Amino acid sequence: MKTIDDLPAAGKRVFVRADLNVPLDGSTITDDGRIRAVLPTIRKLAEVGAKVIVASHLGRPKGAPDPKFSLAPVAARLGELLGRDVVFAADTVGDGARAAVAGLAGGQVALLENLRFNPGETSKDDAERGAFADELATLADLYVGDGFGAVHRKHASVYDLPARLPHAAGGLITTEVGVLKRLTEDVRRPYAVVLGGAKVSDKLGVIGHLLEKADRILVGGGMAYTFLKAQGHEVGGSLLQEDQLPAVREYLARAEERGVEFVLPVDVVAATGFPDLATKATADPVVVGAEAIPADLQGLDLGPETRKLFASKLADAATVFWNGPMGVFEHPEFAEGTRAVAQALVDSPAFSVVGGGDSAAAVRQLGFDENAFGHISTGGGASLEYLEGKTLPGLAALED
C-alpha cells in the first residue's frame, strides 16, 4: 500500500477521502476527534503545495441535500484547527465544487458538501456508483484514502474512485492498519477483549473470530444481558435479543472448549426505566445481582463488584482491545462502568486500543487524556470487520 510520501503531490489537485462524520447538536460539533485525526495528512499535503480537496459523508441523508446533514459546521471547525481558511463547496460535483477547486492555489484546502447528498455515493448499482466516481475524478489528479471509519463501505468515494486516479493511503489509515495488525498478527499476551454496546448481534462475528485469538473476553453493556439470559439468569426488563440466544450459547460453549475465559457482570446498576439523557434527571438507580434482575428493573451499567472484577481481569493484560460502552455513559448515574474500564486501561501497562465509535466518544466525554491509551480508533465498524477477518473494500482499493 503506497503512502502519501509516494505521491508527487506538489501543485496537484489531491482528493482526500476523510471521515468527518462527527456528532452534531444542531450545528454544534460535540466531538471533533475525527476532524483532528485527519489533520496531519491535510497539513502534510498542503505543506508540499498540493491543492487539497477534502470530502466526507455525515450521517445518513437519503441521497439528496438535507440541511441538518450539511458539512458547513465541519468546514468552519476544520479551518479553526488548521489555522487557515477552508473553502466550502455547497455541492459535491456541481458548479460549487468545480468553482471551489478551480480557485485553489497550492497549499489551500477546500471541503466538498456531504458526499451522501448524491445517490451515487452509496448506490448498490455498480454503474450508478461508477458514474458518480467518474464525476469526482474530474475534480482531482491524485487520490488519498484517509477515512478509516468508512473503509468497510463499498461506496463510490471509498472503493470506485481510487481505481480512477493514482492513489495512496493517508497517515491515519496507515496508523490504523498498523495497530490492527498488532491485534491480529503478533499479539502480546495475555490478550483481553472488552466488548459492550447495545446489541449482541453487532458483535457475534468478531466474538467468533476472537475466540481463536483472545485469552479472555469481557462482556458488558446492553449485549451482556443476552449472555446472562443464555446462562439461565433472569434479566428483568433489560435489553434482550432472544433470537440470538442459541448463537450465544454456542459461543459460550466454544469458549469453554478453547479455554478462553468469558467474564460477565456479577452485579448491575438498574432502574425502572431508561434515563432522560436530555435533562440528566435522576433515574433512582439501584444495584442488584446480575443473576436475578427483578422483573420491574432494567440493567443500565456495571455494578461496583463487576467494575472491580473487570479491572482485575485487565490488570495483567499485555494487549487490550475495547469496543463498546459498559452502560448508558451519557447519563452520570450510569457512566461508572465505562469509566472503570477506561481507568483500568489507563492504569495498565498493556498496549490498549479503544475501538472507535461510542467508546472513543465516552473516553473524551469522561475527561480522559487520549494519550493515556495506546490508540483510539476512528472507526468502530471498520475495526470490528477487520478483526472478523473480512476484506474491507476501501483498503483493498488502496492495495494495488
Residue, then its C-alpha position, 0 to 999 in steps of 0.5 A: m500500500k503506497t503512502i502519501d510520501d509516494l505521491p508527487a503531490a506538489g501543485k496537484r489537485v489531491f482528493v482526500r477521502a476523510d471521515l468527518n462524520v462527527p456528532l452534531d447538536g444542531s450545528t454544534i460539533t460535540d466531538d471533533g476527534r475525527i476532524r483532528a485525526v485527519l489533520p496531519t495528512i491535510r497539513k502534510l499535503a498542503e505543506v508540499g503545495a498540493k491543492v487539497i480537496v477534502a470530502s466526507h459523508l455525515g450521517r445518513p441523508k437519503g441521497a439528496p441535500d438535507p440541511k441538518f446533514s450539511l458539512a458547513p459546521v465541519a468546514a468552519r471547525l476544520g479551518e479553526l484547527l488548521g489555522r487557515d481558511v477552508v473553502f466550502a463547496a455547497d455541492t459535491v460535483g456541481d458548479g460549487a465544487r468545480a468553482a471551489v477547486a478551480g480557485l485553489a492555489g497550492g497549499q489551500v484546502a477546500l471541503l466538498e458538501n456531504l458526499r451522501f447528498n448524491p445517490g451515487e455515493t452509496s448506490k448498490d448499482d455498480a454503474e450508478r456508483g461508477a458514474f458518480a466516481d467518474e464525476l469526482a475524478t474530474l475534480a482531482d489528479l491524485y487520490v488519498g484514502d484517509g477515512f478509516g471509519a468508512v473503509h468497510r463501505k463499498h461506496a463510490s468515494v471509498y472503493d470506485l474512485p481510487a481505481r480512477l486516479p493514482h492513489a495512496a493511503g493517508g497517515l491515519i489509515t496507515t496508523e490504523v492498519g498498523v495497530l490492527k495488525r498488532l491485534t491480529e498478527d503478533v499479539r502480546r499476551p495475555y490478550a483481553v477483549v472488552l466488548g459492550g454496546a447495545k446489541v449482541s448481534d453487532k458483535l457475534g462475528v468478531i466474538g467468533h473470530l476472537l475466540e481463536k485469538a483472545d485469552r479472555i473476553l469481557v462482556g458488558g453493556g446492553m449485549a451482556y444481558t443476552f449472555l446472562k439470559a443464555q446462562g439461565h439468569e433472569v434479566g428483568g426488563s433489560l435489553l434482550q435479543e432472544d433470537q440470538l440466544p442459541a448463537v450465544r450459547e454456542y459461543l459460550a460453549r466454544a469458549e469453554e472448549r478453547g479455554v478462553e475465559f468469558v467474564l460477565p457482570v456479577d452485579v448491575v446498576a438498574a432502574t425502572g426505566f431508561p434515563d432522560l439523557a436530555t435533562k440528566a434527571t435522576a433515574d433512582p438507580v439501584v444495584v442488584g445481582a446480575e443473576a436475578i434482575p427483578a422483573d420491574l428493573q432494567g440493567l443500565d451499567l456495571g455494578p461496583e463488584t463487576r467494575k472491580l472484577f473487570a479491572s482485575k481481569l485487565a490488570d495483567a493484560a499485555t494487549v487490550f482491545w475495547n469496543g463498546p460502552m459498559g452502560v448508558f455513559e451519557h447519563p452520570e448515574f450510569a457512566e461508572g462502568t465505562r469509566a472503570v474500564a477506561q481507568a483500568l486501561v489507563d492504569s495498565p501497562a498493556f498496549s490498549v486500543v479503544g475501538g472507535g465509535d461510542s467508546a472513543a466518544a465516552v473516553r473524551q466525554l469522561g475527561f480522559d487524556e487520549n494519550a493515556f491509551g495506546h490508540i483510539s480508533t476512528g472507526g468502530g465498524a471498520s475495526l470490528e470487520y477487520l478483526e472478523g477477518k473480512t476484506l474491507p473494500g476501501l483498503a483493498a482499493l488502496e492495495d494495488 
